[in-house]
Amino acid sequence: MTPPTAVLFDFAGTLLVPEPAAAWVSASCPELTAGEVAELAQALDRAGRPGGPEPVALPQEWAEAYAQRDISASGHRTVYEGLLSTVVDLSVARRLYERSVSPAGWVPYPDALPVLTELRNRGVPVAVVSNVGFDLRAVFARHGLAELVGTFVLSCEIAVMKPEWEIYRRALAALELQPQQVVMVGDDPRSDGAAASFGIRTLLLPYSAAPVEHGLDAVLRLL
């Protein structure tokens, strides 16, 4: 089997993670004390926020919308503002949501930049293929990663989510490559792991909520 010549990366839990919950709440609600921030952060984490963790107990009335939340930006906003407003007032939920989709609300894994840089140095094309409800380009730009990604294929822009073949087909078409020529790197066995059923080699790295070394250099050994 010949080595892959391009890499598809998932976004959240693969290259970047949301900022720690306390930092998220503190930046969104500067009027709170440290104790209030810690207490609210725990409650909001249980409710669910973009990038994870998922809701501990998803309200039944939100189940269908939550499953389709990454199909559109408007649907993504509606779902997460709704979930967050089960804990706080809607006005506060909106502030929290804005922070969670802002470039400042995300932190790269420490090995994301060096691995993406090495891929560029080797001339390996890179695409980000993500189930996401907002434009990631500004997030990547803030962290110096945008120029290292040639193609973004985002579910909210094409109204198709992983594990559907179509989102992978779009990425392959953009790269002008066949499934056997690429490797998919992600964290979710269902959405990212589906790539394997389409003939795409797949590397799954377990999600870590903290910005720690993520093992991304493993992809370099596959090339």
PyMOL commands that place a pseudoatom at each C-alpha (Angstrom):
pseudoatom trace, name=CA, resn=MET, resi=1, chain=A, elem=C, hetatm=0, pos=[0.000, 0.000, 0.000]
pseudoatom trace, name=CA, resn=THR, resi=2, chain=A, elem=C, hetatm=0, pos=[1.424, 3.364, -1.005]
pseudoatom trace, name=CA, resn=PRO, resi=3, chain=A, elem=C, hetatm=0, pos=[1.599, 6.104, 1.647]
pseudoatom trace, name=CA, resn=PRO, resi=4, chain=A, elem=C, hetatm=0, pos=[-1.088, 8.816, 1.581]
pseudoatom trace, name=CA, resn=THR, resi=5, chain=A, elem=C, hetatm=0, pos=[-0.197, 12.075, -0.114]
pseudoatom trace, name=CA, resn=ALA, resi=6, chain=A, elem=C, hetatm=0, pos=[-2.650, 14.424, 1.661]
pseudoatom trace, name=CA, resn=VAL, resi=7, chain=A, elem=C, hetatm=0, pos=[-4.245, 14.761, 5.090]
pseudoatom trace, name=CA, resn=LEU, resi=8, chain=A, elem=C, hetatm=0, pos=[-7.807, 15.539, 6.145]
pseudoatom trace, name=CA, resn=PHE, resi=9, chain=A, elem=C, hetatm=0, pos=[-8.095, 16.849, 9.697]
pseudoatom trace, name=CA, resn=ASP, resi=10, chain=A, elem=C, hetatm=0, pos=[-11.091, 17.176, 11.956]
pseudoatom trace, name=CA, resn=PHE, resi=11, chain=A, elem=C, hetatm=0, pos=[-11.229, 20.450, 13.942]
pseudoatom trace, name=CA, resn=ALA, resi=12, chain=A, elem=C, hetatm=0, pos=[-12.459, 20.280, 17.551]
pseudoatom trace, name=CA, resn=GLY, resi=13, chain=A, elem=C, hetatm=0, pos=[-10.678, 17.671, 19.615]
pseudoatom trace, name=CA, resn=THR, resi=14, chain=A, elem=C, hetatm=0, pos=[-8.149, 17.070, 16.853]
pseudoatom trace, name=CA, resn=LEU, resi=15, chain=A, elem=C, hetatm=0, pos=[-6.312, 20.328, 16.146]
pseudoatom trace, name=CA, resn=LEU, resi=16, chain=A, elem=C, hetatm=0, pos=[-7.861, 22.701, 18.697]
pseudoatom trace, name=CA, resn=VAL, resi=17, chain=A, elem=C, hetatm=0, pos=[-10.047, 22.542, 21.802]
pseudoatom trace, name=CA, resn=PRO, resi=18, chain=A, elem=C, hetatm=0, pos=[-12.313, 25.057, 23.511]
pseudoatom trace, name=CA, resn=GLU, resi=19, chain=A, elem=C, hetatm=0, pos=[-10.638, 27.205, 26.149]
pseudoatom trace, name=CA, resn=PRO, resi=20, chain=A, elem=C, hetatm=0, pos=[-11.081, 25.927, 29.735]
pseudoatom trace, name=CA, resn=ALA, resi=21, chain=A, elem=C, hetatm=0, pos=[-14.613, 26.380, 31.009]
pseudoatom trace, name=CA, resn=ALA, resi=22, chain=A, elem=C, hetatm=0, pos=[-13.621, 28.821, 33.766]
pseudoatom trace, name=CA, resn=ALA, resi=23, chain=A, elem=C, hetatm=0, pos=[-11.780, 31.032, 31.276]
pseudoatom trace, name=CA, resn=TRP, resi=24, chain=A, elem=C, hetatm=0, pos=[-14.792, 30.918, 28.945]
pseudoatom trace, name=CA, resn=VAL, resi=25, chain=A, elem=C, hetatm=0, pos=[-17.198, 31.996, 31.685]
pseudoatom trace, name=CA, resn=SER, resi=26, chain=A, elem=C, hetatm=0, pos=[-14.835, 34.626, 33.103]
pseudoatom trace, name=CA, resn=ALA, resi=27, chain=A, elem=C, hetatm=0, pos=[-14.333, 36.239, 29.685]
pseudoatom trace, name=CA, resn=SER, resi=28, chain=A, elem=C, hetatm=0, pos=[-18.071, 36.210, 28.982]
pseudoatom trace, name=CA, resn=CYS, resi=29, chain=A, elem=C, hetatm=0, pos=[-19.197, 37.324, 32.459]
pseudoatom trace, name=CA, resn=PRO, resi=30, chain=A, elem=C, hetatm=0, pos=[-16.510, 39.608, 33.931]
pseudoatom trace, name=CA, resn=GLU, resi=31, chain=A, elem=C, hetatm=0, pos=[-18.915, 40.769, 36.630]
pseudoatom trace, name=CA, resn=LEU, resi=32, chain=A, elem=C, hetatm=0, pos=[-18.769, 37.388, 38.420]
pseudoatom trace, name=CA, resn=THR, resi=33, chain=A, elem=C, hetatm=0, pos=[-16.500, 36.501, 41.321]
pseudoatom trace, name=CA, resn=ALA, resi=34, chain=A, elem=C, hetatm=0, pos=[-14.018, 33.632, 41.027]
pseudoatom trace, name=CA, resn=GLY, resi=35, chain=A, elem=C, hetatm=0, pos=[-16.288, 31.400, 43.087]
pseudoatom trace, name=CA, resn=GLU, resi=36, chain=A, elem=C, hetatm=0, pos=[-19.304, 32.220, 40.948]
pseudoatom trace, name=CA, resn=VAL, resi=37, chain=A, elem=C, hetatm=0, pos=[-17.291, 31.573, 37.795]
pseudoatom trace, name=CA, resn=ALA, resi=38, chain=A, elem=C, hetatm=0, pos=[-16.227, 28.117, 38.999]
pseudoatom trace, name=CA, resn=GLU, resi=39, chain=A, elem=C, hetatm=0, pos=[-19.764, 27.143, 39.986]
pseudoatom trace, name=CA, resn=LEU, resi=40, chain=A, elem=C, hetatm=0, pos=[-21.307, 28.407, 36.754]
pseudoatom trace, name=CA, resn=ALA, resi=41, chain=A, elem=C, hetatm=0, pos=[-18.612, 26.786, 34.613]
pseudoatom trace, name=CA, resn=GLN, resi=42, chain=A, elem=C, hetatm=0, pos=[-19.483, 23.365, 36.019]
pseudoatom trace, name=CA, resn=ALA, resi=43, chain=A, elem=C, hetatm=0, pos=[-23.196, 23.859, 35.383]
pseudoatom trace, name=CA, resn=LEU, resi=44, chain=A, elem=C, hetatm=0, pos=[-22.636, 25.090, 31.822]
pseudoatom trace, name=CA, resn=ASP, resi=45, chain=A, elem=C, hetatm=0, pos=[-20.304, 22.213, 31.019]
pseudoatom trace, name=CA, resn=ARG, resi=46, chain=A, elem=C, hetatm=0, pos=[-23.113, 19.854, 31.985]
pseudoatom trace, name=CA, resn=ALA, resi=47, chain=A, elem=C, hetatm=0, pos=[-25.522, 21.743, 29.720]
pseudoatom trace, name=CA, resn=GLY, resi=48, chain=A, elem=C, hetatm=0, pos=[-23.150, 21.418, 26.726]
pseudoatom trace, name=CA, resn=ARG, resi=49, chain=A, elem=C, hetatm=0, pos=[-21.179, 23.886, 24.647]
pseudoatom trace, name=CA, resn=PRO, resi=50, chain=A, elem=C, hetatm=0, pos=[-19.628, 24.059, 21.171]
pseudoatom trace, name=CA, resn=GLY, resi=51, chain=A, elem=C, hetatm=0, pos=[-16.601, 21.803, 20.895]
pseudoatom trace, name=CA, resn=GLY, resi=52, chain=A, elem=C, hetatm=0, pos=[-17.597, 19.779, 23.939]
pseudoatom trace, name=CA, resn=PRO, resi=53, chain=A, elem=C, hetatm=0, pos=[-18.366, 18.419, 26.325]
pseudoatom trace, name=CA, resn=GLU, resi=54, chain=A, elem=C, hetatm=0, pos=[-21.726, 17.186, 25.097]
pseudoatom trace, name=CA, resn=PRO, resi=55, chain=A, elem=C, hetatm=0, pos=[-24.789, 17.692, 27.327]
pseudoatom trace, name=CA, resn=VAL, resi=56, chain=A, elem=C, hetatm=0, pos=[-24.947, 15.390, 30.316]
pseudoatom trace, name=CA, resn=ALA, resi=57, chain=A, elem=C, hetatm=0, pos=[-28.743, 15.196, 30.013]
pseudoatom trace, name=CA, resn=LEU, resi=58, chain=A, elem=C, hetatm=0, pos=[-30.010, 16.493, 26.661]
pseudoatom trace, name=CA, resn=PRO, resi=59, chain=A, elem=C, hetatm=0, pos=[-33.571, 17.863, 27.012]
pseudoatom trace, name=CA, resn=GLN, resi=60, chain=A, elem=C, hetatm=0, pos=[-35.913, 15.848, 24.801]
pseudoatom trace, name=CA, resn=GLU, resi=61, chain=A, elem=C, hetatm=0, pos=[-37.209, 18.970, 23.098]
pseudoatom trace, name=CA, resn=TRP, resi=62, chain=A, elem=C, hetatm=0, pos=[-33.711, 19.724, 21.828]
pseudoatom trace, name=CA, resn=ALA, resi=63, chain=A, elem=C, hetatm=0, pos=[-32.781, 16.179, 20.736]
pseudoatom trace, name=CA, resn=GLU, resi=64, chain=A, elem=C, hetatm=0, pos=[-33.632, 16.466, 17.035]
pseudoatom trace, name=CA, resn=ALA, resi=65, chain=A, elem=C, hetatm=0, pos=[-32.171, 19.946, 16.618]
pseudoatom trace, name=CA, resn=TYR, resi=66, chain=A, elem=C, hetatm=0, pos=[-29.024, 18.931, 18.495]
pseudoatom trace, name=CA, resn=ALA, resi=67, chain=A, elem=C, hetatm=0, pos=[-28.420, 16.004, 16.148]
pseudoatom trace, name=CA, resn=GLN, resi=68, chain=A, elem=C, hetatm=0, pos=[-28.542, 18.421, 13.193]
pseudoatom trace, name=CA, resn=ARG, resi=69, chain=A, elem=C, hetatm=0, pos=[-26.886, 21.400, 14.886]
pseudoatom trace, name=CA, resn=ASP, resi=70, chain=A, elem=C, hetatm=0, pos=[-23.931, 21.614, 12.506]
pseudoatom trace, name=CA, resn=ILE, resi=71, chain=A, elem=C, hetatm=0, pos=[-26.002, 21.770, 9.320]
pseudoatom trace, name=CA, resn=SER, resi=72, chain=A, elem=C, hetatm=0, pos=[-26.312, 25.563, 9.514]
pseudoatom trace, name=CA, resn=ALA, resi=73, chain=A, elem=C, hetatm=0, pos=[-24.935, 28.513, 11.461]
pseudoatom trace, name=CA, resn=SER, resi=74, chain=A, elem=C, hetatm=0, pos=[-28.420, 29.600, 12.505]
pseudoatom trace, name=CA, resn=GLY, resi=75, chain=A, elem=C, hetatm=0, pos=[-29.325, 26.134, 13.767]
pseudoatom trace, name=CA, resn=HIS, resi=76, chain=A, elem=C, hetatm=0, pos=[-26.064, 25.887, 15.679]
pseudoatom trace, name=CA, resn=ARG, resi=77, chain=A, elem=C, hetatm=0, pos=[-26.694, 29.202, 17.430]
pseudoatom trace, name=CA, resn=THR, resi=78, chain=A, elem=C, hetatm=0, pos=[-30.312, 28.340, 18.256]
pseudoatom trace, name=CA, resn=VAL, resi=79, chain=A, elem=C, hetatm=0, pos=[-29.413, 24.982, 19.793]
pseudoatom trace, name=CA, resn=TYR, resi=80, chain=A, elem=C, hetatm=0, pos=[-26.529, 26.158, 21.943]
pseudoatom trace, name=CA, resn=GLU, resi=81, chain=A, elem=C, hetatm=0, pos=[-28.178, 29.364, 23.113]
pseudoatom trace, name=CA, resn=GLY, resi=82, chain=A, elem=C, hetatm=0, pos=[-31.174, 27.217, 24.036]
pseudoatom trace, name=CA, resn=LEU, resi=83, chain=A, elem=C, hetatm=0, pos=[-29.082, 24.717, 25.988]
pseudoatom trace, name=CA, resn=LEU, resi=84, chain=A, elem=C, hetatm=0, pos=[-27.089, 27.411, 27.767]
pseudoatom trace, name=CA, resn=SER, resi=85, chain=A, elem=C, hetatm=0, pos=[-30.261, 29.292, 28.663]
pseudoatom trace, name=CA, resn=THR, resi=86, chain=A, elem=C, hetatm=0, pos=[-31.389, 26.300, 30.720]
pseudoatom trace, name=CA, resn=VAL, resi=87, chain=A, elem=C, hetatm=0, pos=[-28.711, 27.498, 33.153]
pseudoatom trace, name=CA, resn=VAL, resi=88, chain=A, elem=C, hetatm=0, pos=[-28.535, 31.286, 32.648]
pseudoatom trace, name=CA, resn=ASP, resi=89, chain=A, elem=C, hetatm=0, pos=[-30.676, 34.075, 31.230]
pseudoatom trace, name=CA, resn=LEU, resi=90, chain=A, elem=C, hetatm=0, pos=[-30.862, 34.233, 27.434]
pseudoatom trace, name=CA, resn=SER, resi=91, chain=A, elem=C, hetatm=0, pos=[-28.857, 37.468, 27.330]
pseudoatom trace, name=CA, resn=VAL, resi=92, chain=A, elem=C, hetatm=0, pos=[-25.998, 35.760, 29.192]
pseudoatom trace, name=CA, resn=ALA, resi=93, chain=A, elem=C, hetatm=0, pos=[-26.364, 32.646, 27.034]
pseudoatom trace, name=CA, resn=ARG, resi=94, chain=A, elem=C, hetatm=0, pos=[-25.862, 34.817, 23.972]
pseudoatom trace, name=CA, resn=ARG, resi=95, chain=A, elem=C, hetatm=0, pos=[-22.652, 36.283, 25.388]
pseudoatom trace, name=CA, resn=LEU, resi=96, chain=A, elem=C, hetatm=0, pos=[-21.387, 32.829, 26.223]
pseudoatom trace, name=CA, resn=TYR, resi=97, chain=A, elem=C, hetatm=0, pos=[-22.217, 31.587, 22.739]
pseudoatom trace, name=CA, resn=GLU, resi=98, chain=A, elem=C, hetatm=0, pos=[-20.424, 34.492, 21.068]
pseudoatom trace, name=CA, resn=ARG, resi=99, chain=A, elem=C, hetatm=0, pos=[-17.298, 33.750, 23.077]
pseudoatom trace, name=CA, resn=SER, resi=100, chain=A, elem=C, hetatm=0, pos=[-17.474, 30.037, 22.271]
pseudoatom trace, name=CA, resn=VAL, resi=101, chain=A, elem=C, hetatm=0, pos=[-17.426, 30.652, 18.511]
pseudoatom trace, name=CA, resn=SER, resi=102, chain=A, elem=C, hetatm=0, pos=[-14.869, 33.467, 18.603]
pseudoatom trace, name=CA, resn=PRO, resi=103, chain=A, elem=C, hetatm=0, pos=[-11.182, 32.925, 17.741]
pseudoatom trace, name=CA, resn=ALA, resi=104, chain=A, elem=C, hetatm=0, pos=[-10.252, 33.743, 21.360]
pseudoatom trace, name=CA, resn=GLY, resi=105, chain=A, elem=C, hetatm=0, pos=[-12.415, 30.875, 22.587]
pseudoatom trace, name=CA, resn=TRP, resi=106, chain=A, elem=C, hetatm=0, pos=[-10.179, 28.157, 21.121]
pseudoatom trace, name=CA, resn=VAL, resi=107, chain=A, elem=C, hetatm=0, pos=[-6.724, 26.827, 21.984]
pseudoatom trace, name=CA, resn=PRO, resi=108, chain=A, elem=C, hetatm=0, pos=[-4.563, 24.715, 19.631]
pseudoatom trace, name=CA, resn=TYR, resi=109, chain=A, elem=C, hetatm=0, pos=[-3.027, 21.498, 20.846]
pseudoatom trace, name=CA, resn=PRO, resi=110, chain=A, elem=C, hetatm=0, pos=[0.704, 22.262, 21.234]
pseudoatom trace, name=CA, resn=ASP, resi=111, chain=A, elem=C, hetatm=0, pos=[1.655, 19.857, 18.451]
pseudoatom trace, name=CA, resn=ALA, resi=112, chain=A, elem=C, hetatm=0, pos=[-0.825, 21.268, 15.913]
pseudoatom trace, name=CA, resn=LEU, resi=113, chain=A, elem=C, hetatm=0, pos=[1.442, 24.060, 14.653]
pseudoatom trace, name=CA, resn=PRO, resi=114, chain=A, elem=C, hetatm=0, pos=[4.644, 21.978, 14.328]
pseudoatom trace, name=CA, resn=VAL, resi=115, chain=A, elem=C, hetatm=0, pos=[2.857, 19.101, 12.591]
pseudoatom trace, name=CA, resn=LEU, resi=116, chain=A, elem=C, hetatm=0, pos=[0.995, 21.361, 10.159]
pseudoatom trace, name=CA, resn=THR, resi=117, chain=A, elem=C, hetatm=0, pos=[4.225, 23.223, 9.483]
pseudoatom trace, name=CA, resn=GLU, resi=118, chain=A, elem=C, hetatm=0, pos=[6.064, 19.992, 8.749]
pseudoatom trace, name=CA, resn=LEU, resi=119, chain=A, elem=C, hetatm=0, pos=[3.298, 18.911, 6.376]
pseudoatom trace, name=CA, resn=ARG, resi=120, chain=A, elem=C, hetatm=0, pos=[3.634, 22.188, 4.491]
pseudoatom trace, name=CA, resn=ASN, resi=121, chain=A, elem=C, hetatm=0, pos=[7.411, 21.790, 4.369]
pseudoatom trace, name=CA, resn=ARG, resi=122, chain=A, elem=C, hetatm=0, pos=[6.934, 18.337, 2.855]
pseudoatom trace, name=CA, resn=GLY, resi=123, chain=A, elem=C, hetatm=0, pos=[4.479, 19.692, 0.300]
pseudoatom trace, name=CA, resn=VAL, resi=124, chain=A, elem=C, hetatm=0, pos=[1.587, 17.633, 1.713]
pseudoatom trace, name=CA, resn=PRO, resi=125, chain=A, elem=C, hetatm=0, pos=[-1.853, 19.190, 1.032]
pseudoatom trace, name=CA, resn=VAL, resi=126, chain=A, elem=C, hetatm=0, pos=[-4.057, 19.651, 4.114]
pseudoatom trace, name=CA, resn=ALA, resi=127, chain=A, elem=C, hetatm=0, pos=[-7.832, 20.036, 4.375]
pseudoatom trace, name=CA, resn=VAL, resi=128, chain=A, elem=C, hetatm=0, pos=[-9.938, 20.599, 7.468]
pseudoatom trace, name=CA, resn=VAL, resi=129, chain=A, elem=C, hetatm=0, pos=[-13.162, 18.582, 7.266]
pseudoatom trace, name=CA, resn=SER, resi=130, chain=A, elem=C, hetatm=0, pos=[-15.410, 19.476, 10.166]
pseudoatom trace, name=CA, resn=ASN, resi=131, chain=A, elem=C, hetatm=0, pos=[-18.910, 19.165, 11.534]
pseudoatom trace, name=CA, resn=VAL, resi=132, chain=A, elem=C, hetatm=0, pos=[-19.155, 22.718, 12.774]
pseudoatom trace, name=CA, resn=GLY, resi=133, chain=A, elem=C, hetatm=0, pos=[-21.721, 25.504, 12.982]
pseudoatom trace, name=CA, resn=PHE, resi=134, chain=A, elem=C, hetatm=0, pos=[-19.482, 28.517, 12.402]
pseudoatom trace, name=CA, resn=ASP, resi=135, chain=A, elem=C, hetatm=0, pos=[-16.657, 29.649, 10.119]
pseudoatom trace, name=CA, resn=LEU, resi=136, chain=A, elem=C, hetatm=0, pos=[-13.339, 28.327, 11.402]
pseudoatom trace, name=CA, resn=ARG, resi=137, chain=A, elem=C, hetatm=0, pos=[-11.063, 30.424, 9.228]
pseudoatom trace, name=CA, resn=ALA, resi=138, chain=A, elem=C, hetatm=0, pos=[-10.725, 33.281, 11.724]
pseudoatom trace, name=CA, resn=VAL, resi=139, chain=A, elem=C, hetatm=0, pos=[-9.927, 30.787, 14.493]
pseudoatom trace, name=CA, resn=PHE, resi=140, chain=A, elem=C, hetatm=0, pos=[-7.099, 29.302, 12.447]
pseudoatom trace, name=CA, resn=ALA, resi=141, chain=A, elem=C, hetatm=0, pos=[-5.861, 32.769, 11.463]
pseudoatom trace, name=CA, resn=ARG, resi=142, chain=A, elem=C, hetatm=0, pos=[-5.650, 33.934, 15.079]
pseudoatom trace, name=CA, resn=HIS, resi=143, chain=A, elem=C, hetatm=0, pos=[-3.438, 31.012, 15.983]
pseudoatom trace, name=CA, resn=GLY, resi=144, chain=A, elem=C, hetatm=0, pos=[-1.180, 31.195, 12.927]
pseudoatom trace, name=CA, resn=LEU, resi=145, chain=A, elem=C, hetatm=0, pos=[-2.613, 28.050, 11.353]
pseudoatom trace, name=CA, resn=ALA, resi=146, chain=A, elem=C, hetatm=0, pos=[-4.675, 29.400, 8.457]
pseudoatom trace, name=CA, resn=GLU, resi=147, chain=A, elem=C, hetatm=0, pos=[-1.853, 29.516, 5.938]
pseudoatom trace, name=CA, resn=LEU, resi=148, chain=A, elem=C, hetatm=0, pos=[-1.074, 25.868, 6.685]
pseudoatom trace, name=CA, resn=VAL, resi=149, chain=A, elem=C, hetatm=0, pos=[-4.525, 24.666, 5.589]
pseudoatom trace, name=CA, resn=GLY, resi=150, chain=A, elem=C, hetatm=0, pos=[-5.322, 24.669, 1.903]
pseudoatom trace, name=CA, resn=THR, resi=151, chain=A, elem=C, hetatm=0, pos=[-9.004, 23.733, 2.060]
pseudoatom trace, name=CA, resn=PHE, resi=152, chain=A, elem=C, hetatm=0, pos=[-11.832, 24.060, 4.579]
pseudoatom trace, name=CA, resn=VAL, resi=153, chain=A, elem=C, hetatm=0, pos=[-14.867, 21.812, 4.108]
pseudoatom trace, name=CA, resn=LEU, resi=154, chain=A, elem=C, hetatm=0, pos=[-17.377, 22.840, 6.785]
pseudoatom trace, name=CA, resn=SER, resi=155, chain=A, elem=C, hetatm=0, pos=[-20.728, 21.181, 7.363]
pseudoatom trace, name=CA, resn=CYS, resi=156, chain=A, elem=C, hetatm=0, pos=[-22.521, 24.477, 8.004]
pseudoatom trace, name=CA, resn=GLU, resi=157, chain=A, elem=C, hetatm=0, pos=[-21.441, 25.761, 4.587]
pseudoatom trace, name=CA, resn=ILE, resi=158, chain=A, elem=C, hetatm=0, pos=[-22.452, 22.715, 2.551]
pseudoatom trace, name=CA, resn=ALA, resi=159, chain=A, elem=C, hetatm=0, pos=[-25.379, 21.468, 4.706]
pseudoatom trace, name=CA, resn=VAL, resi=160, chain=A, elem=C, hetatm=0, pos=[-23.871, 17.983, 4.965]
pseudoatom trace, name=CA, resn=MET, resi=161, chain=A, elem=C, hetatm=0, pos=[-22.351, 16.389, 8.069]
pseudoatom trace, name=CA, resn=LYS, resi=162, chain=A, elem=C, hetatm=0, pos=[-19.949, 13.541, 8.684]
pseudoatom trace, name=CA, resn=PRO, resi=163, chain=A, elem=C, hetatm=0, pos=[-20.399, 10.564, 8.540]
pseudoatom trace, name=CA, resn=GLU, resi=164, chain=A, elem=C, hetatm=0, pos=[-22.055, 11.213, 5.157]
pseudoatom trace, name=CA, resn=TRP, resi=165, chain=A, elem=C, hetatm=0, pos=[-19.967, 10.423, 2.084]
pseudoatom trace, name=CA, resn=GLU, resi=166, chain=A, elem=C, hetatm=0, pos=[-20.739, 13.783, 0.485]
pseudoatom trace, name=CA, resn=ILE, resi=167, chain=A, elem=C, hetatm=0, pos=[-18.616, 15.835, 2.900]
pseudoatom trace, name=CA, resn=TYR, resi=168, chain=A, elem=C, hetatm=0, pos=[-15.658, 13.560, 2.244]
pseudoatom trace, name=CA, resn=ARG, resi=169, chain=A, elem=C, hetatm=0, pos=[-16.332, 13.653, -1.490]
pseudoatom trace, name=CA, resn=ARG, resi=170, chain=A, elem=C, hetatm=0, pos=[-16.204, 17.461, -1.416]
pseudoatom trace, name=CA, resn=ALA, resi=171, chain=A, elem=C, hetatm=0, pos=[-12.836, 17.387, 0.326]
pseudoatom trace, name=CA, resn=LEU, resi=172, chain=A, elem=C, hetatm=0, pos=[-11.403, 14.859, -2.130]
pseudoatom trace, name=CA, resn=ALA, resi=173, chain=A, elem=C, hetatm=0, pos=[-12.698, 16.872, -5.072]
pseudoatom trace, name=CA, resn=ALA, resi=174, chain=A, elem=C, hetatm=0, pos=[-11.082, 20.039, -3.719]
pseudoatom trace, name=CA, resn=LEU, resi=175, chain=A, elem=C, hetatm=0, pos=[-7.765, 18.195, -3.407]
pseudoatom trace, name=CA, resn=GLU, resi=176, chain=A, elem=C, hetatm=0, pos=[-8.261, 16.391, -6.746]
pseudoatom trace, name=CA, resn=LEU, resi=177, chain=A, elem=C, hetatm=0, pos=[-7.390, 13.096, -5.080]
pseudoatom trace, name=CA, resn=GLN, resi=178, chain=A, elem=C, hetatm=0, pos=[-8.904, 9.634, -4.628]
pseudoatom trace, name=CA, resn=PRO, resi=179, chain=A, elem=C, hetatm=0, pos=[-9.831, 8.098, -1.230]
pseudoatom trace, name=CA, resn=GLN, resi=180, chain=A, elem=C, hetatm=0, pos=[-6.775, 5.852, -1.122]
pseudoatom trace, name=CA, resn=GLN, resi=181, chain=A, elem=C, hetatm=0, pos=[-4.490, 8.881, -1.505]
pseudoatom trace, name=CA, resn=VAL, resi=182, chain=A, elem=C, hetatm=0, pos=[-5.460, 10.589, 1.756]
pseudoatom trace, name=CA, resn=VAL, resi=183, chain=A, elem=C, hetatm=0, pos=[-5.603, 9.923, 5.490]
pseudoatom trace, name=CA, resn=MET, resi=184, chain=A, elem=C, hetatm=0, pos=[-8.345, 11.240, 7.784]
pseudoatom trace, name=CA, resn=VAL, resi=185, chain=A, elem=C, hetatm=0, pos=[-7.278, 12.330, 11.287]
pseudoatom trace, name=CA, resn=GLY, resi=186, chain=A, elem=C, hetatm=0, pos=[-9.993, 12.810, 13.894]
pseudoatom trace, name=CA, resn=ASP, resi=187, chain=A, elem=C, hetatm=0, pos=[-11.289, 11.860, 17.329]
pseudoatom trace, name=CA, resn=ASP, resi=188, chain=A, elem=C, hetatm=0, pos=[-14.831, 10.611, 16.784]
pseudoatom trace, name=CA, resn=PRO, resi=189, chain=A, elem=C, hetatm=0, pos=[-15.238, 6.917, 15.899]
pseudoatom trace, name=CA, resn=ARG, resi=190, chain=A, elem=C, hetatm=0, pos=[-18.606, 7.539, 14.253]
pseudoatom trace, name=CA, resn=SER, resi=191, chain=A, elem=C, hetatm=0, pos=[-18.135, 10.715, 12.214]
pseudoatom trace, name=CA, resn=ASP, resi=192, chain=A, elem=C, hetatm=0, pos=[-14.394, 10.560, 11.562]
pseudoatom trace, name=CA, resn=GLY, resi=193, chain=A, elem=C, hetatm=0, pos=[-14.141, 6.791, 11.621]
pseudoatom trace, name=CA, resn=ALA, resi=194, chain=A, elem=C, hetatm=0, pos=[-16.707, 6.631, 8.812]
pseudoatom trace, name=CA, resn=ALA, resi=195, chain=A, elem=C, hetatm=0, pos=[-13.947, 7.696, 6.438]
pseudoatom trace, name=CA, resn=ALA, resi=196, chain=A, elem=C, hetatm=0, pos=[-12.579, 4.160, 6.594]
pseudoatom trace, name=CA, resn=SER, resi=197, chain=A, elem=C, hetatm=0, pos=[-15.775, 2.782, 5.061]
pseudoatom trace, name=CA, resn=PHE, resi=198, chain=A, elem=C, hetatm=0, pos=[-15.127, 4.997, 2.042]
pseudoatom trace, name=CA, resn=GLY, resi=199, chain=A, elem=C, hetatm=0, pos=[-11.636, 3.670, 1.481]
pseudoatom trace, name=CA, resn=ILE, resi=200, chain=A, elem=C, hetatm=0, pos=[-9.864, 6.488, 3.337]
pseudoatom trace, name=CA, resn=ARG, resi=201, chain=A, elem=C, hetatm=0, pos=[-7.151, 5.498, 5.792]
pseudoatom trace, name=CA, resn=THR, resi=202, chain=A, elem=C, hetatm=0, pos=[-8.135, 6.798, 9.194]
pseudoatom trace, name=CA, resn=LEU, resi=203, chain=A, elem=C, hetatm=0, pos=[-6.218, 7.779, 12.321]
pseudoatom trace, name=CA, resn=LEU, resi=204, chain=A, elem=C, hetatm=0, pos=[-8.290, 8.314, 15.476]
pseudoatom trace, name=CA, resn=LEU, resi=205, chain=A, elem=C, hetatm=0, pos=[-6.708, 10.185, 18.391]
pseudoatom trace, name=CA, resn=PRO, resi=206, chain=A, elem=C, hetatm=0, pos=[-8.774, 10.181, 21.614]
pseudoatom trace, name=CA, resn=TYR, resi=207, chain=A, elem=C, hetatm=0, pos=[-10.269, 13.545, 22.537]
pseudoatom trace, name=CA, resn=SER, resi=208, chain=A, elem=C, hetatm=0, pos=[-8.513, 15.530, 25.235]
pseudoatom trace, name=CA, resn=ALA, resi=209, chain=A, elem=C, hetatm=0, pos=[-10.272, 18.519, 26.773]
pseudoatom trace, name=CA, resn=ALA, resi=210, chain=A, elem=C, hetatm=0, pos=[-6.952, 20.094, 27.774]
pseudoatom trace, name=CA, resn=PRO, resi=211, chain=A, elem=C, hetatm=0, pos=[-4.463, 21.706, 25.369]
pseudoatom trace, name=CA, resn=VAL, resi=212, chain=A, elem=C, hetatm=0, pos=[-1.794, 19.021, 25.824]
pseudoatom trace, name=CA, resn=GLU, resi=213, chain=A, elem=C, hetatm=0, pos=[0.378, 17.105, 23.349]
pseudoatom trace, name=CA, resn=HIS, resi=214, chain=A, elem=C, hetatm=0, pos=[-2.140, 15.211, 21.253]
pseudoatom trace, name=CA, resn=GLY, resi=215, chain=A, elem=C, hetatm=0, pos=[-0.042, 12.705, 19.338]
pseudoatom trace, name=CA, resn=LEU, resi=216, chain=A, elem=C, hetatm=0, pos=[-0.490, 14.456, 16.013]
pseudoatom trace, name=CA, resn=ASP, resi=217, chain=A, elem=C, hetatm=0, pos=[3.040, 13.574, 14.959]
pseudoatom trace, name=CA, resn=ALA, resi=218, chain=A, elem=C, hetatm=0, pos=[1.703, 10.047, 14.311]
pseudoatom trace, name=CA, resn=VAL, resi=219, chain=A, elem=C, hetatm=0, pos=[0.356, 11.302, 11.002]
pseudoatom trace, name=CA, resn=LEU, resi=220, chain=A, elem=C, hetatm=0, pos=[3.875, 12.147, 9.866]
pseudoatom trace, name=CA, resn=ARG, resi=221, chain=A, elem=C, hetatm=0, pos=[4.866, 8.510, 10.247]
pseudoatom trace, name=CA, resn=LEU, resi=222, chain=A, elem=C, hetatm=0, pos=[2.073, 7.470, 7.896]
pseudoatom trace, name=CA, resn=LEU, resi=223, chain=A, elem=C, hetatm=0, pos=[3.348, 9.575, 5.002]
for i in range(1, 223): cmd.bond("trace and resi %d" % i, "trace and resi %d" % (i + 1))
show_as sticks, trace
zoom trace
